Amino acid sequence: MLIKFFIKPRKGVLDPQGRAVAENLKSLGFNAVKDVKVGKYIEVYVDETDKEKAIALAKDMAKKALVNEIIEDYDFEIVE
């Protein structure tokens, strides 16, 4: 099973990379850009067939290793 993690800075947390990307896009004429958040995308392949167990694993991995919950928000998707 594949777990796809999508991690980004929380609202209100400084994101210098996001700001740089936003400014670059604006300089290229994309004036409708209001804000950009640069995050992380992580794929974790697990040897699990039970979707509920995979969800529990994903939450545990996020809390213990992948996400700094003080400054980051995350979501994940389970792909069978």
C-alpha positions as MATLAB code, in Angstrom:
seq = 'MLIKFFIKPRKGVLDPQGRAVAENLKSLGFNAVKDVKVGKYIEVYVDETDKEKAIALAKDMAKKALVNEIIEDYDFEIVE';
ca = [
       0.000    0.000    0.000;
       1.145    3.543   -0.693;
       0.723    6.440    1.709;
       1.069    9.889    0.123;
       1.836   12.678    2.600;
       1.240   16.342    1.740;
       2.928   18.676    4.234;
       2.906   22.488    4.197;
       3.596   25.359    6.569;
       0.687   26.377    8.805;
      -1.123   29.607    8.072;
       0.776   32.461    9.694;
       4.145   30.662    9.695;
       6.888   32.382    7.713;
       7.548   30.606    4.411;
      10.550   32.253    2.713;
      10.554   29.713   -0.130;
       6.870   30.328   -0.784;
       7.426   34.067   -0.796;
      10.336   33.727   -3.254;
       8.223   31.571   -5.581;
       5.328   34.032   -5.373;
       7.596   36.976   -6.207;
       9.137   35.084   -9.107;
       5.724   34.214  -10.524;
       4.637   37.843  -10.230;
       7.811   38.994  -11.988;
       6.902   36.653  -14.853;
       3.525   38.342  -15.212;
       1.364   36.050  -13.095;
      -0.147   38.980  -11.237;
      -3.121   37.020   -9.906;
      -0.813   35.110   -7.526;
      -1.782   36.058   -3.991;
       0.297   33.626   -1.911;
       2.387   30.472   -2.293;
       3.159   27.770    0.247;
       6.075   25.461   -0.463;
       5.767   22.122    1.253;
       6.848   18.523    1.090;
       5.431   15.510   -0.688;
       6.468   12.134    0.698;
       5.583    8.647   -0.529;
       5.807    5.778    1.957;
       5.216    2.229    0.783;
       4.013   -0.096    3.547;
       3.450   -3.823    3.695;
      -0.145   -3.573    4.872;
      -3.417   -4.723    3.294;
      -5.880   -3.367    5.859;
      -6.795    0.243    5.011;
      -7.712    1.130    8.623;
      -4.316   -0.122    9.828;
      -2.606    1.870    7.078;
      -4.449    5.001    8.230;
      -3.318    4.392   11.802;
       0.257    3.858   10.576;
       0.141    7.092    8.576;
      -1.041    9.122   11.562;
       1.640    7.579   13.761;
       4.389    8.231   11.183;
       3.270   11.821   10.759;
       3.270   12.517   14.501;
       6.533   10.748   15.307;
       8.715   11.410   12.290;
       7.419   13.349    9.309;
       5.561   16.436   10.516;
       6.428   19.209   12.936;
       2.868   19.852   14.113;
       3.859   23.166   15.682;
       4.577   24.767   12.305;
       3.197   22.339    9.694;
      -0.180   21.047    8.571;
      -0.518   17.774    6.739;
      -2.880   15.499    4.936;
      -2.387   12.034    3.536;
      -3.927    9.702    1.026;
      -3.924    5.915    1.075;
      -3.525    4.221   -2.320;
      -4.218    0.506   -2.455;
];
